[in-house]
Amino acid sequence: MSEPSVVLEDAEKASRDLHHQRTEARSPIDSDLDLGPHGRDSIPASKLATYTRDFERTLIKYNIEARGVRRVLPHERQNLTRRSYLQPFFLWSSINLAAQNVTLGMLAPTIYLLSFHDASICAFFGSAIGAAGVSYIATFGPISGNRTLIFARYTFGWYPSKLLVILNLILLLGYSLIDLVIAGQILSAVSSNGSMSIVVGIIVVAIIGWLITTFGISVFHTYQRYAFIPQLIAYSILYGVSSHNFDLSSPSQGDPRTVIGNRISFLSLTLAAAITYGGAAADYFVYCPPSTIPVALFTISLISLLCSFTFTYCIGIGLASGIASVPAYNTAYETSQGALIVAGFTDATSPRAFNTAFGKFLAVVTALGLIANLVPPTYSSGIDFQVLGKNFQKIPRVIWNSVGVVIYTACALAGQGHLAEIFTNFLALMGYWVIIWMGITLEEQFFFRSRFGFQVGIGNKECRRGWGQTYDWDLWDQPEKLPHGIAALIAFLTGWAGAILCMAQKWYIGPIALLVGESGADMGNFVGLSWAVLVYPPLRWLEIKKFDSSDILGIFSKTSLSPSRLGKMRTSILSPLALLLLTPLTHGYTGDLTYYDPGLGSCGIQSGPNDHIVALSREIMQNGANPNANPKCGSMIGIWNPHTKTKHEAKIVDTCVGCKTFDIDVSPALFKQIAPNGDGRVHGINWGGNKVGG
């Protein structure tokens, strides 16, 4: 392709070339070993660090991605074209046109006793809900340049977010385990009389997936750009040769309440299978430029996810619906779910079936297609190991990927005979935490960080139309400037409590879930989400008021509602509805406060050290050819110091060249009033004004 893709396979190469032009101390190797925000290495020199740097230099020599969790800065990314928006569609299609989703669809008729009609509808809506959540998280890759669970720190803080990392690692490795088992089953089924052991198939696919992942994001995206093509052909053929065996008339089994419960449980399962990609969705788009349009990325991802999930689920539902009437299907399913896929291609009684050899060839294509589903969780697991802490960052991503491959391969070998149990118990259970986290993240963005997230004109060129504008993405590795995470953690645990009461698994059915039918109804996703989003807003409001989250962008700073009036409304704000109505009236930014000696500013206004004036960053001011004509000049901003609980006002008269986007520079007299005990720089000052994006 002559034009760069959205993730741009040569983005990592461009990043390496750019850094090689700098000093050796600022190479991408060193910067992944936890460099501080000013480029100073925060890890003491050691033999381990030396060996690690040497190893990563070797990786770069052989064109292997060495970057770990370090943020991808805007200048390290590449340009965006219209054609490049196709890459997310190819990526998600390749990932989800996989036998894993076919075998998941088989559970609807065999475990939940649903008809083809009921199961297909549940699969569609479950996929739609889950895909929407994944697509939302994916948009933060281009905006932030941060990996997915680095982004989680902006809600859960430094330490509580580690819980999400651990849960996501379990999820990623568990998904990879399932991929290996299904691939092993299919390859074993196509071998002569099952002569090839499932173990061999598991090991072969694991090695191929490890090789692709080892080379990093460039090879990853190149592979995913084309991997969907043979899968689409193979599954379309599978539809054609097996669809006449689908049972489209038999109703769902059980009394009405049991059928309702089974519908809810299968819908929850398909939702969980889709939404679990949310824990890694942004990882694959961090090389997209900040100019990527969030709505476009969201829409393309949603369409691709929904189509690929529904397509493969319905194949599995159809194949399993024919088990009762097609002896070959029944015999194959007794062997394994993978064997049923092979039978769909090769059933000798079918007038549309291919000869055995070609049918088995297509089955092998579907087995190898699982590699495209295996690569993303393997890649992201290496990233997530590093997110656990600075000591984990000392070990390269490639090593962590290898550790992950060893873990899930060993588990696949041990659990190869229990695929249905893993699906019905593991997938639904792990989906609970993802949907709870997404709900909290949505509230954080739309209630606390923006006026519904579509504010314009703040001057942050790294964002479009305000999406993600109120996050300071440079704080990703500064624990003291991130939220405490207390509110998010309590809301998260509250959501989990609701999920436990309403979950329906083979080994446990919650007391509320038991109220629906004989087998219960798995409502854990929905109840867990609703409980979490109900308690998070008041807890977050109290956290900000009590502890001050340094990164929150001044929801009390520029307002038609002063902090005192907000305090008087503390009773009503505990209602989420009141918070929803109140939040759009509040907006602002957060940054460092410094002072300077005023004079003639860029606005053409002469000021002195005792005047209440302020200089804003170049990104906020956005001066044109004539800075004196800037419409922001002379307007007022409100400044709120959460440490002293005091509010002040200042006139915009100048541009602060050395300030970060949301920092402000004031006169000495005003600085002393705002921060009497300040030593020249005060963090976490909230501010805002009508002409600067509020």
N, C-alpha and C positions, 0 to 999 in steps of 0.2 A: 504494500500500500504506500503510495507516494506521500499521502498526507498523514500526519500523526494521529493516533487514536486517542480516545479520551484519557486512557491511562498511559498511552504512549510508551511503546515497548522500549524506546531508547531513552526514557526519562532518567533512569538510573545512570546510564552512561553519561548523559549530559551533566548530571549532578557531579559525577566523578571528575569529568573534564574540568568543570568549573572550580572544584576544590583543588585539583592538582595545580591550578594556576596560583593558588595561595601558598602560604608557607607550609612546611611539612607539619608543623604543630597544629595547624587547623585543617588537617585532612579529614575526609569523611570517616576515616577509621577512628581517629581520636574523638571526633564529635559524637560518635555513637557510644563512646565509653563515658557517657554522662558528663559532658562539658557543661559548665554553668552558663547562665544567660549571657555572660560577657566573654565566653570563649576560654575561660580558665578551667583547666582540668581539675575536677573536684575529687578525683580518685587518687590516692597516694600512689606514688610510683612503686611498683612491685614486680616480681618476676612474672606473676600471673598476668598483669597488665601488659608487660612486654611481650610475653608469648602470644597473648590474645591479639595485640596489634600486628605482630608478625604474621599470625594466621590470617587475619582479615586482609592484610596486604596481598597475601597469596590468593585469597578469594577474588579480589579485584583484578589481579593479574589474569585470572582465567575467566573474567567476565561474569563472576558470581556476585549477586547482590550482598553487600556487607552491611547495609543499613538495617538498624533495628528499630527502636521505638522513637528515635529522635524525630522531631517535627520536620516535615518537608516544607521548607520556606518557599514563598512565591517565586523567587528567582531561580529556584532549583527545578521548577516545573516547566512544561513546554506549552506552546500555543495551542489554542483550541480551534477546531474547524467544525462545520456542520456535520461532516461525515463521521467525525469522531464520536458523536452521540450514539452511533450504532454499537460501539463497543460494550456498553452496559447490557444491551439487548443480547448480544452474542454471549457475553459472560454468563448471565443468569440462565440463558437457554441451555448452554453447555452443562452447567452445573446440575440443572434439574431434569433434563431429559435423560434420566438415569433409572436403572432397574430398582434402585432403592425405593423410589416413589411408586413404582409398579407394585412391588411387594407390599408396600404400606396400603395401597388400595385394596389388596386381597383381603385385608382384615375386615372390611365392611361386611361381606357376605359370610365369612367363616367365623369371626369372633363376635361381631355385633348383630349378625343375622338380619342385615338390612337388604332391601331390594335394590336393584340397579338404580331405579329412579331416586329413591331416598338417598342412597349413598352418593350419587353423582351431585345432587343438589348440596348436600352437606360438604362434599369435597370442594365445590366451587366457592361457597361462602367462607369456609374455613381458610382456604387458600387466599381469598381476597383480603380477609382481615390480617392474616399473617404477612402477606406480601406488602400491604400498605405500611405496616410497621417497619419492615426491612428497608423499604424504599425511603422512608423518612430518615432513618439513621444513615443510609448511604449518602445523603446530601451533605453530611457534615465532613466527609472526606475531603472534597475540594475546598470547602470553606475554611476548614481549620488546618489541614495538613497533618492532623493528628490521627493516630490509630484509634479504633473504636473505643476501647476501654481506657485509653488516655482521656478521651472525651468524657467518659463516665465520671472522671475526677471533678468535673465542673458542677456536678450535682452531689455526688457522694463523698467528695473530699479525698484526701490522700489515703488514709488508712481504711475507712469503710469500703472504698472501691475495690480493695484487694479481695473482699468476699465475692464480688462479681467476677473478678478475674479467675478465681478458683472454680466457681460454678461454670464459667465459660470454658475453661480448660477441660473439665469433666465432660461437658457437652460436646466440644469439638472432637475429643478423643473417642467419645462414645459413638458419634456419627461415623467416624472413620472406621471403627470396629464393625459397624453394620455394613458399610460398603465392602469391606474385605470378606465378610461372611457370605454376602450375596454373590459377589464375584466368584468366590471359591465354589459355591453351590452350582452356579451356572457352568463353570468350566468343568467341574466334575461330572455334571449331567450330560455334557456333550461328548465326553470321552467314551471310548468303547466300553460298554457295560460298566460304566462308572469306575474304570480302572485308574483314572487320575484322582488322587485324594483331594478332598477339599483343602487340606493343609497346603498342598502345592500351589493351588490357585490363590490362596490367601497370601502366601509369601511372594509370588510373582507380581501380583498387583501392588503389594506394599512397596516392593523395590522400585517399580516404575514410578509410582506416585512420589516416592522419596527423591528420585533423581530429578524429576521436574521441579519439585519444590526447592531443592537445593540451589538451583540456579537463580531463584528469586523472581521478582515481579515481572521482569521482561519476558522470560520464557513462559512464566505462568499465564500472562495475557495472550501471548502468541498462541499457545496451545488452546486456550479457551475460545479464541476467536473462531477456530475451525472445528472444534471437537463436537459441536452440536450437529454438524451436517450428517455424518454417518448414523448418528443416533436417531435423527429425525426420519431418515430413510428407513432404518430398520424397524422403528416403532410404527411407522405408517404401514409398512408391509404386515407387521404383526396384527394391526387392526384389521387389515383386509382379509387375512387368512383365517382369523379366529373369530371375527365378530358374529358369524352365523351361529356360533355356539354360546353366545351371551344369552343369559336368561333375562329377558326384558319384561316378563309378565308376572313372575312370582312375587307376592307381596312380602313385606317385612314380617318377621315371625315374632310372636309374643302378644301379650295383651297391650291395649293402647298406651298405658303408662310405661310399660317396659320398652315399647317401640320408641316413645318419646325420649326416654333415658338413653337408649342406644344411639339415637340420632344425635343427641347433644354430645355424647362421648366421642363419637366418630368425628363430628365437626371439630371438637376440641383437639383431637389427635391431628387432624390435617392442619389446623391452625398452628399447633405446636411445631409440627414439622416445618412449616413455612417460616414462622417467626423466629425460630432458633438461629437463622442466619443473621439476625439483627445484632448479635454479639460480635460480629466480625465485618458487617457490611461496609463500614467506612474504610476498612483496611485496604480495599482494592481500588480506592479512588483518590488516595492521598497525592498522587502525581498529577491529578487533574488541576488545571489552573483555577485560581479563585474566581475567574470570570465565568466559570461553568454555571449555567442557569439552574438553580435548585429545582424549580418546577419541571423543567425538561428532564433532568436526571431522575426525579421522582416518578414521573409519568412513564418514561421508557422502562425503568426498572419494574414498575408495577405491572405493566402490560406483559413484559417478558416472564416475570415470576408467575403471574396468574395463568398465562397460557401454558407454560411448560408444566406447572404443577397439575393443573386440571387435566391436561392431555394424558399424562402418565398415570394419574390416579384412576382415570376412567378405564384405561387398559387393564389395570390390576383388578378393578371391581368386576369388569366383564369376564376376565378369565376365571376368577374365583366363583362367579355366579354360575358358571357352567360345570363346576365340579360334580354337582349332583346328577347331571344328565349325560356327561361325557366320561366314559370309563378311563380313557387315557389321561384326562385332566385329574381325575380322582387319584389314580395310581401315582402320577407325577407329584401331586401335592403331598401325598403321604411320604414322599422322599424328601422334598424341600420346596420352598417357595420358588427358588431359582429353577428347579426342575420343571415347575409349571410353566415358566416362561419358555423354556425349551420345547415343551409339549405344544405350546401355542403355535410355534413355528413348524413343528414336525409331525403333528398328529396325522397318522396314516389314514384315518377314517374321514378326514376332512377333504371335500372335493377341491378346496382351494389351497391346500397345504403344498409346500414345496417338497422336493425330494429330500430325503434325510440329510444328505451332505450339505446342500445349500441352506437348509433350515438351521443346521448346527452352526454353519458359518455365521449366519445372522445372529444366532444366540451368542457366539463368541464376541461379535461386535458389541452387543449390549453389555456383555461382561466387562470388556475393556473400556466401555463408555463410563463405567463407574470411576475410572481414574479421574475424569473431569470433576466428579463429585467429591473425590478424595483429596484432591490437591488443595482447594481453599481452606478446609479446616486444618490440614497439616501445616500450611503456610502460617495461618493465623495463630496456631498453637505456639509456634516459635516466637511470635511477637508477644503473645500473652505471658509466656514465661518471663520475658524481660520486663513486662509491666509490673510484675510482682515486687520489684524493688531494685535499688541501685546495684546491689551485689549481683543480682541476676543479670543485669545489663552487661556485666563484665564478660559474660559468656556469649559468644556470637549466636545469632539467630540460627545459623546452619546447625550448630551443635544441639540447640534446643529442638529443632525440627527432627533431628535424628533420634533424640530421646523420646519425643512424642511417637514417632513411628515404631520404635521398639515396644513402647507401652501398649499401643492399641493393637499391634500385631499379636503380642502375647495374649491379650484379652480376647482377640478374635479366635485364636486357636483354642482357648479354653471354653468360649461360649458359642462355638459353631453350631451346636445342636439346639439352641434356645432362642432363635431369631424372633419368633412371634412374641415371646415374653419380653424380650428386650425392647421391641417396638412399642407394645401396649403399655409397658410400665415406665421405661426409661424416657422415651420421647415426650410423652405427655407431662411427666413429672418435671423434666428440665425446662419445658416451655413456660412453666409458671413464673420463674424468676425473670425471664426476658420480657414478658408482657408487663410485669409490674414495674420493671426498670424503665421501659419505654413510656409508661403512663406518667411516672414521676418526671422523666426528662421533658415530656411535652408540657407539663405544668410549669416546670422551671423556665422553659423558654418563653411560653406564651403568657404566663401570669406574672413572672418576676423579672424578665429580662427584656421585654419589648412591649410595644403596643400591638399585640397580636403578631409580632414577628415580621411585620412588613413596613417598618419605618424607613423612610428614605432621607437622603441628604445629610448623613452624618459625616461623610467624607472618608469613610473607611474603604479604600479602594480594593481591599481584599474581599469584600462582600458585595453581593448584588441584592438590591431591593430590601436590605435590612436583615436578610436571613442569616442569623448567627452573628449579627453585628455587635451585640452587647456582651460578647465573650472576649476576653483578652487571651488569645491563643498562645502568647509567649509565657504564660504562667503554668504551663502543663507540668513542669518539673519543680515547682516552687510550692511546697506543702503549706507554708505559712500564708500564702496568698490565695489558696483555694478555699472553698467552703469547708466548714467543720464536718459536714455530712451527717450531723446528728438527726436532723429532720428526715433526711432521705433514708437513713438506716432504720429509724423507728417506723416510718411509713412502709418500708420494704418488708420488715418483719411482720407488721400488721397485715399486709397483703398476703404473706405466706401463711399466717394463721388462718385467714379466711379461705385460702386455697386448700389447706389441710382439712378443714371442716367440710369442704365441698368436693374433694377429689374422689374419684372412683377408679381404683387400680385393682389388679388381680389380688394383690397382697393386702390391700387396705381400702375400705370404703368409708368415707367420712359420714358423720351422723346426718348432715343435711343432704348429702348426695343419696343416702339410703331412702329418702322419702320419695324418690322417683323410680318406680318400677322395681322389678326383681333384682336387676343387676346394678341399680343406682345410675346416676348421671354425673359424668365428670364435668362439673361446673367450676373447677378450680381456677381456670384462667380468668373467667369472667368475674367471679366473686373476689379473687385476689386483686385484680386490677381495680375494681370499684372501691374496695376497702382502702387500698393504698392512695388512690387519687382523692378520696374524701378527707383523709387525715393529713396529707402532705401540706396543703396550702396553709392551714393555721400553724402547723409546726414550723414550717419554713419562715413564716412571718415572725414567729417568736424567736427563732434562731437568729435571724437578721437583727432584730431589735435587741436581743440579749447579748449576743456574742460578736456581731458584726462580721459578716462574710466579706472578706476584703475584695473579692472579685465581683460581687454583685454590683450591678451598675446603677447604683443610686436610686432605688425605687422611692426613696423618701426625699431626694434632694431637690428636684425641680418639680414643683407641683402646684396645683391649685388647692392641694390639701397639705397643710404644714404637718411636721412631725407631731406637734401637740394635738392637732385635730385628729390625726391618725390614732394617737394614743387614746383619745376620748372614744374612738370608735372600736376599741379593741374587742368589745363584746360582740358586736355585729360582724366584725371581720372574721371571727371564728367560723362563720358560715361560709362554705365554699362559694355559694351563690353570691354573697355579698362581696367576697374577694374577686370573683369574676367581674362584677360590675365596677369595682373600685380600681382594679389594676390598670385599666386603660387610661385612667386619669393621671397616672404616675409614670415617670420615665426619667432616665438620666444615665450618667456614666460614672465610672470609678477609675481613679488613677492616683499617681503620686502628686503631692503638693510641694513645690519649691518656691524660692523667691529670687528676685533679681533687682538690679538698680534701673528703674524706668528712665526713659528719656523720650525721644521722638520715636513713636512706634510705627509699625508698618501701616497702621490706619491713618497716619498723618496727625495723630493726636499727641500733644506734649503732656507728659505726666511726671509726677514727682514721687518720692519714696513714701509719702504719707497718703497718697491717693488710693482709693479702693479700686484698683484696676487689675486686669488679668491678661495674660498672653496664652493663646491656645496653640496646639500643635499645627504643623503644616497640613496634616491630613484633615483636620477639622476645619481650618480656615479656608483651604482651597482658594488661595489668592489667584486672581486672574492677572492680566497684563498690568492693571493698575490696582495695587493692594489698597490704596486709599478708598477705592470705590466698593470695597467688599461690603455686602449688605449686613454682614455680621458685626461690623465695626460700630461701636457705640451702644450695642444692645447689652442687656444685663443677663447675668447668670446667677443662679443660686448655688451656694456652696454649703454642703452639710458635712460636718465632722462627726462621724459616729462615735469617735472616742470620747469627745467632750459633750456630745449631744447639743451642739450649737449650730445655728444657721447664719450665713452671711451672704452679702451680695457684692458683685464686682462688675465693672464695665469692661467690655472687650476692647482693647486698644492696640494689641500687638500680636505678632506671631512668634512662637517659641520654636526655634529651629532644632534645638537639641531634645525636645520633649518627645516621648512616645505618644501614640495616638490619643490616649485619654488622660495624659498628664496635664497639669496646669501650673503656670508660673505667675506668681502674684507679687505685689509690692511688699517691701519689708514690714511696713506697718500692718498691712492686712494679714500677712503670715503670722505675726505675733498674736493677732486677735483670734485667728482660726486655730492655731496650734501654739499656745503659750509655752509649752515645754518641748516644742519641736527643735531638732538639731540641724535643720536645713533641708530635710526631706522627710515627709510624712506619707506613709502608705495608706491606701484604702479611703481616700477622700472622695465623697460623692458630690456630683455637680450636674447641672443641666440648665438649659435655657431654650426659649422658643425658637431661636434662629440657628441653633446648632443641633437640630435633630430631635428636639423634644416635642 
